Amino acid sequence: MKLGLCVFLYILLLQQPTSGVEVTVESPQTTLIGSSVLLPCTFRINNPPINSNFLAIFWNFGNIELLKYDNKGMTTNSKVSVNEQDFKNGVVSLSLHNVTISDEGTYTCLVIYSPDRQEKTVDLHVKASPVVKITKKALLQNHKNQIQCSITDFYPEKIKVTWLRNGSPLPIPTDMKEPQRNADGTYRVNSSLIITPTQDNLLIECKVEHESQTTPIKDSYTVIYGVPPTVQIFSSEIPEHKERVFVCELKGFYPEPVTVKWRQNGKRIESSGRNADGTFNKESFYRIHFSSQNQSADISCEVEHETLLSPIIKTQHIEYYSDHNKSSRLGLTVVLTIIATLAVICALLWYFVYKKKYFKRFVVSPIYRPEMWGEDRKITLYCMAFNCPKEVQVTWIVEDHDEQSNKKSYGGTVDEEKNLLSRDYTIKTDHSRVSGMHNVITAVIMTANLSDEKKKDIVCIFNCDGQTKWQTIVWNPMLLKPQIFHETPIKLSLCDSGDVLCSVNLMNFSPKDIRITWSSGVGHYQDLKTFKEIVTKNPQNMFDAESECRISVKLFNEPGFKVRVTWKHESMDNSETKEVSAADFPWRPQIGDIIIPDLIHSAEAKLQCTISGNFTDNLDVKWFRREPGQQELYLVSPSEKYKLPVMDVTRQEDRTYTCTASLIVTVSGRTDHGAEFICRVGHPSMERPLEKRTGELNVRGIHVFDVFFEYAQSHDLLTADVRVFPKQNIEVTWSRSKSEKSYETYPDSELINKYADIGGGINQLISQYKAKKSIQDHIKYFKVSVKLESMESPVEKIIVRKKGDYSIIDKAGEGLLPKSSIMECNGPPGCSDPPETTEKGDYSIVDKAGERLLHESSMKENNGSPGCTDSTETTENGNNQMEQKDDNGKKQKRTFKMPGMFSSKSSPKK
């Protein structure tokens, strides 16, 4: 009784708290970056109330002590706070302020109530909500555009971005790199989308899902369509100062923001357009000093606009020839026409000198007249002046040409408006100030008036602090330069004869006379005969010309071959040319997917690849093979395994060619399963070859299907050896008939089926049926059917028994059925090849090693260990070994065993 009471008291003791203080926390806690979070921690004691003299509280974050409280007082970290009044109620929760990513982790709450103590941990998870912003810009309708969505300041890293078009997810792929870490531990990532918008009122949304928010965050953008700039670069020389001013003109774009950068020989030129007060001028300039030696340079204007996927770059090549020890300076000025407004970049040519010499330094450029008229039949003339101590006054004068105009003087001031009242002229002038000196660039925009055939004197007058300088040119409104479509300067079409018809259209020129010539070659050009040339007058009273030539399409197969068209007109200082090569042809080969038939082991398979849209039948087609699990490609050449038929070439109605390339493969499940074939197509019109891949091949089918028989005392044993590739279920059915018409299926209980995995991805099934002997001479038919998962219909073999002999019936007729030579392979596939019958009625086995007599089987029922023929060696464990050559001709021993119900003794058949 006493023992039972002691046990009871002991159990009660175990159920009591082992400590006089019990701490409770709520973990984990989650908060957003930048916020404050409360880390809950409470405690209770066995014998309240709480006596603060016995109480000590500690909060730690790793090795950092955040709070310490005892009977001597309290110390805290600046990031945390507690309510000390709550301690007497058992509440010691910690408030953490201005949470950052670095605050994420495990916090420890330790409560000591002397002499007892207990601690618990609180896990804090910090999250940061992403900021989502689509870069809103104008797009080009019916062209490829790139839209970017910036996702910043999120944590943790995992995030999902979806693009929506009018509320529906876009099926096209997007590009998103790995998130990058910010200094504060948050992440940032950009997702970009390539889209070809066609419709109006298009809404694009970037939807971001992140665990910091219960609902997705979106930024949307209602698409607006813009117009990209057209860019020209030209230059004007100031002979007396050995200077040249470059102008980059941008026209017809929307919206307004645009960026222009100058490059010299591909290297960025940094402009120094910053004023002393830190502000910037609208103009930028760069001055370069050439050495005394002859030099050349490529000056490029690089234009960036939000409608452009990549910048537009226009380059002008200049040659500088030294004049002994005189230095030459190069000014760069960019003029931007923003819709109808001309923005200007001027070049500073000299720093200021003494004020009395200011006017001597005042420089005026020649009037520059571009040779090309715009599509709106307008032309812009530019003139610039630099280094005036006061603001420059500009006047343009347009008057009928006077042979004595070059002797006229334009001193004093002229009323600009008085001389340019006609609506055919528009003036744009822009002033700037750099380092205390005044610069100006001015332009007059003129509209062609073909009814006025008189030449005009155009004068630009600059007045600098009471002093005047001017420039004059003679303008012939009837002298209009030919214009050409820049997208397709030379049009190409195919002729029935196999020639390529090249044509060029020049428009809106005057007067009528124009010279157009054709030539071709590789490096050295030979003249071609013009097939047709027509000059006509258009409704604007200007002239258009069309010129054509024909050239054999076969010439374009030669690498580097080009056709050139050259034209010269009175309005042009120099002739102009355009060239075309095979790379410019609109007919580009298109390669279709490789047609892959069913790949059946040991059968031939024909892989076909169709290439269409060729302008010639000259294609370089090659087949490559990639082995399973490897990356290297091997060129396929004709062999016993591979056949490469001649390509089938047909000409289509559009006069292009369609070619079908074929590769015939003798399929092997052992070597071809998992391999890959590649069809690669080269052509002169392509920078790099095209290719298509089959992907990893899936070979299937019956590797071996052989039937044998064996006499026994009370029955005849029929055996089917079936091996399939790849590994799959094998279903074998035996049936019998007396008339070869109506077969009776044997139940599975009468069959002996043995499955084996013989390696190399091959399954083996040995199926055996005991056929009863008959003393009567009746003809009897046996049928064995094999059905695989990968086959639509079964494969069958018919066996007939006549007068006790067995024959097999196939397409070749009726032949004796061989006696059993079944071996259950433990080695690689192929260790037991089907036997062949010799001319003398003997059986031989034929493999890569040659032909040799097959040993006769004398299998008998036996429950002992399997045996084999005399040509084998018996190992210690009762298995047998046979030496054979593998596919590479190397000898190797293969271990096998006979089915467990047989033993065999045999001698070579004579």
HUBELVEN-V673677 format. One line per field, one symbol per residue. ss: DSSP state (~ for helix, > for strand, _ for the rest). phi: phi as a letter, one per 20 degrees, with the letter a starting at -180 (. if undefined). Layout:
ss->???
phi->???
This chain:
ss->_~~~~~~~~~~~~~~_____>>>>>___>>>>____>>>_>>>>>______~~~>>>>>>>__>>>>>>>__>>>>___>>__~~~~~~_>__>>>____~~~_>>>>>>>>>__>>>>>>>>>>>>>__>>>>____>____>>>>>>>>>>>>____>>>>>>__>>_____>>___>>_____>>>>>>>>>>______>>>>>>>_______>>>>>>__>_>__>>>>>>>>>~~~_>>>>>>>>>__>____>>>>>>__>>_____>_____>______>>>_____>>>>>>>>>>_______>>>>>>>>>__>__>__>>>>__>>>>__>>>>__________~~~~~~~_>>___>>________>>>>>>>>>>>____>>>>>>>>____~~~________~~~~_____>>>>>>>>>>__>>>>>>>>>>>_______>>>>>>>>>>__>>>>>>>>>>___>__>>_____>>>>>____>>>>>>>>>>>>___>>>>>>>>___>>>>___>>>>>>_____>>>>>>>>>>~~~~~____>>>>>>>>______>>>>>>~~~_____>>___>____>___>>>>>>>>>>>_____>>>>>>>______>>>______>>____>>>>_____>>>>>>>>>>__~~~~___>>>>>>>_______>>>>______>>>>>>>>>>>>___>>>>>>>>>>>____>>>>>>>>______>>__~~~>>>>>>>>>__>>>>>>>>>>>_______>>>>>>>>>______>>>>>>>>__>>>>>>__>>>>__>____>>_________>>>_____>>>>>__>>>>______>>___________>>_____>>>>>>_____>>>>>>>____>>_______
phi->.ffffffffffffffegfceccdccdcedcbefnedcdefbcbbdfcffedffddcccdccmeeeebccbfepcccffecbcdffegfendcfdeddlfcffefqdddddddcgeebbccdcedddccffddbefebfdefmcfcddcdddcldafffbcdcecclndfefffddcefgdeefenfdbbdddcecdfcdeleddcddcdbffcfcfdcccbefdddcffecccbbcedgfdlccddcdddcmdbffgbcccdcdlnefeeedeeefenecefecbbccdeffefbcbdddddddbfeefbfecdccecdddfdlefeccdddcdddedlddddccddeebffdgffdgffefdceffdcgfdeffemdcdddbcccmdfcfeeccdccbgfcfeffefdcfmdcffffecefffccdcccdbcclndecbccbddddfcffdeffcedcdddddlndccbcccdddfeedffdcfffcgdecbedffnededcccdcldbfffbdcccbbqdndddfdeffbbcdceefemddcccccbdbfffffffgnfcdcdccccgfdfcfccccbcffeffedgddeffedffedgmdecdeccddcmeeceedddcdccdfgmddfdcfecgafedcdfffedceefemedcddeccddefcffdefnfbdcddcdbgedfcfebccfmffdecpefbbccccbfcfdaddecddcccbfgafdddcdbcaecmcdddfffffedddcebdenmmddccddcceeffcfeeeecdccdddcdfedfcfdccddcdclnedcddbffpdcfefffcfcefdefgnfceffdeefenfdcddbffpdbfeffecfcfaefffcbffeddeefeneccceceefeneebecebbegfeccbcbcgef
